[in-house]
Amino acid sequence: MATITPLRPTGLAGRAATRSQQTQLLTGDALRLDGVTRAFGALRAVDDVSLSVEAGQKYAILGSNGAGKTTLFNAITGDFPPTAGRIFFFGEDITDLPPQHRIRKGLRRTYQSSLLFRELTVRDNLFLAVRGVASGRFSFRRAGAGHASSAATDDLLERARLTHIANESVANLAHGQQRQLEIGMALAGAPRMILFDEPAAGLSPAERRELVALLTSLPAHMSFVLIEHDLDIALRVVDRVTVMHNGRVLRTGSPAEIENDAQVQAIYMGSKH
């Protein structure tokens, strides 16, 4: 793997400001949640959450286990639609759209547990992801080497930093490489936004550095929302952070503001991070 800058460089606020300057040309909200609630019987797993993610913005949602982060993702993707509130994607109300329609509008997601074809190669997994979001995806005609889907697969291999193991079976990959592959698959079809559900879970220090390099290399115009327990990763790859607690929004601010917030430290870190 390529040499990566260590996870804890100085100048956190400066890097966040630079990323914000890069996205100033991108206007409007990519995602807006207005009072989103998801209840399971008497339990409100997500309770009246409102937030907005600008076009091109890199965003993190933090919180301890049970804070409601993954349930919120499920509401956004339509896996478990909200029981109250509205969800807007680039200005369009998608609250009642089924998940497959949200995918076609450019919303992608990764999951905590890997959803890969383990007996196929890395290249084959990426190719299937490309075909899954392409027009004519139900065609029985095999794509040749010069086909657009094959070229797109090669591009994803490079962007996910997996070209060197393109023909390796997924079953033989390290956990971190499988996470990279999931991100590569989510990039298929030029998504407008990706939701990353704890991509650093179970990664070694070296794999986490590789993940940071991959996330920071994503195009400036592409928005993403990251759920993550690892603050060293989350606070260094995003522009804006929301902290959830018991299903509700506790704090929203810049990475530097969240890192130095006394209430966040008391609840999630026990002391100053």
N, C-alpha and C positions, 0 to 999 in steps of 0.2 A: 504494500500500500504506500501511497505517496506520503511524504513528510507533511505533518499537519501542525499548525500553530497550537501550542498548549491551550487547555480549556480556560485558564484563568489569567488572560492577559489584562493589562491595566487599561483604563480609559473606557469603561463600560458605557457611561453616559455619552461620551463622544461618539462611540460607534453607533449608538442608538440614534443620535442626532443626524449622523451621516446617512443612515438608512432612511430616516424621515425625509431628508432633503431629496433623496433619490426618488421618493414616491410623491413628491409635491405636485408633479405634473399629472398624476393620476387622481381624478376627482370622483366624488361620489362614494357611496357605501357598497362594498361587495356583499356584505351580509349585515342584516339588521334584525335583532330580536326585540320584540315589544311585548313585555310582560309574559314571557313564555313560562308555562307551568306544565309539569308532567306528574300526574298523580296515579298511584297504584292503590286503589281503595282509599283508605284514610291517610295513606302515606304520600306526602308531597316530596318526591325525590328531587324535583326541580321546582322552585317556588318563586314565581314572578321575576324572572331574569330578563333584564333589558341590557343590551350592549350593541355596539356597532363596530364593524371591521371595515376600514377603508380599502378601496381598490389598491392592490399592491402592498398592503400592509401585512406584516408578519406579527402574529398575535399568539399569546399564550394564555391558557386557562389553568390555574394552579389550584391545589387544595388536597387535603388528606383523603384517604379512602373513605367513601361514603359521602363525599361533599356534593356529588351530583354531576360530576364532569362528564362521565361516559353517557349517562342518561341524557344530558344536554346534547351531546353529539348524536345520539339516537333520534332525538326530536328533530335536529337539523336535517339529518339524512332521510327522515321519514320511516326509519325502522320502528320507532315508537312515537307516532305523531303527538304533538302537545295536546293536552286536555284543555288548555286555555292559552291565549296569546296568539301572536302572528309572527311569521318568519318571512323575511324578504331577501331575495337573492338578486343582486344588481337591479333593485327597484321593483322586481316582480314578486307578488305574493305567492309563495310556494307551500304555504302551510298545509294545504290539502292534496298536494301532488304526491303520487306514489314514488318510491325510491328510484325506480328506473328512469323516470322522467327527470328527476333532479340530476342524475348522472349525465343525461343527454344535454342538460343545460350547462354542464361544466363543473359540477360539484363531485369531488372524489373523497375517498376516505380509506385510511388504513385501520386495522384492528389490533387490539392487544394480543390476541392469539393469531398466529400466522395462518393465512388462508392461501396456501400455495399448492401447486401440483407437484408433490414431492418426487414422483417417479419420472418427471420430465426434466429437461435441461433448463438452465437459466434462460437461454435464448427462446426456447419453446414457451416458457411462461410469459415472457415479455411479448412474444408474437401473439399469443392468445389474448393478452390484454389489449394489444393494438387492434386486433380483429374485432374484439368485443365492442369497441366504441366506433368502429368504422362503418361507413355506408356499405351496403352489400355484404354485411357480416354473416349472412346466412347462405352465401354462395358456396357451392361444393367444389368450385374450381380452385386448385392448389396454387398458391402464390409462388412465383418463381423468384430467382435471385434479384431480378430487376424490378420486382413489384414494389409499389409504394409502401405496402405493409412491411416488407422485408427491410426497406431502407429506414423506415420509422423504428423498427426493432433494433437495428444497428445504432441508431441515434440514442435510443433509450439505454442500451448497454453502456455507451460512453458516458451519458449523463449520470447514470447510477453507479459509475465507476466499477463496472463488472465485466468489461470486455475480456479481461484476462481469464475469466472462468465461464465464458459464454456457453461452452459445451459440457459443463459439469452438471451432474445430476443434483437437483435441489436437495435431495436426501443427504448428500455428502457435504453440504455447505455448513460453515460455522453459523452460529445464531446471528451474529452481526451481519453477515453476508445475506442471510435470509431477510433481515430487516431492510437492507439496502434494496434487495429485489422487490420487496413490497412497495417501497417508495418509487422505484422505477416503473412498476405496473400502474401505480396511481398517476404517474405522469403521462400515461398513454392518452392520446387524443387531445393534447393541448388543453388541460383543465384550467378553469378560471380560479378555482380555489380547491385546496386539499385540506382535509381534517386529519391530523396525525394523532392517533391514540396511543400515547406512551411509547414512542419509537425507541427510547433508550432502555426500556425494561430488559433486564438480564444481560446487558452488554458489558464487555470488559472495558477497562480504561482506553485501550487502543481502539476498540470498536466505537467507543463514544466519541473519540477524536475524529474518526472517520465520518460518523454521523453528523457532527458539527460542520465538517467541511462540505458534506453533501447538502445540508440544509442551507448553508450560507451561499452555495453556488446556484441556488434556484433563481430563475429569472426575476428581475425587479418588478415586473408587471404582475407576477403571480402572487395572489394572496394565500396565506395558509394560517390555520389555527392549530395550535399545538397543545395537547394535554400532556403534562409531564410532571413526575415527582422530582426529577433531578434538576434542582435549581441552577446548578453550574452550567447545564446545557440550556435550559429554557431561557434564562435571563440574558444569554449571550447570542441568541439567534433571532430575537424578536424586538419589535418596536414598542409594543403595548402589552400590558398584562392585566388580567382580571383574576382575582383570588376569590374562590367560592368556599362557603362554609355552611353546612347543613342545608344545602340546596339553594342557597341565596348568594347574591353578590356581596362579598365583604369589602373588597377594595378594588379599584381600577386605577392604574397609573403607569408611568414609565418603568422600565426595568430597575433603574436606580431608585425610584421612589418606593417600589415594592420591596426591594432588597433592604432598604433602611427603615421600613415601616415597623414601629414597635409592636403593634397588634399582630401583624403577620408573623413577626419573629416569635412572639409569645405563643401563638397557636401552633405554628408549623415547625419552628426551629428550636424553640426552648430558650434560645439566647441569640445574640447578634450573629448573623451569618458571616 
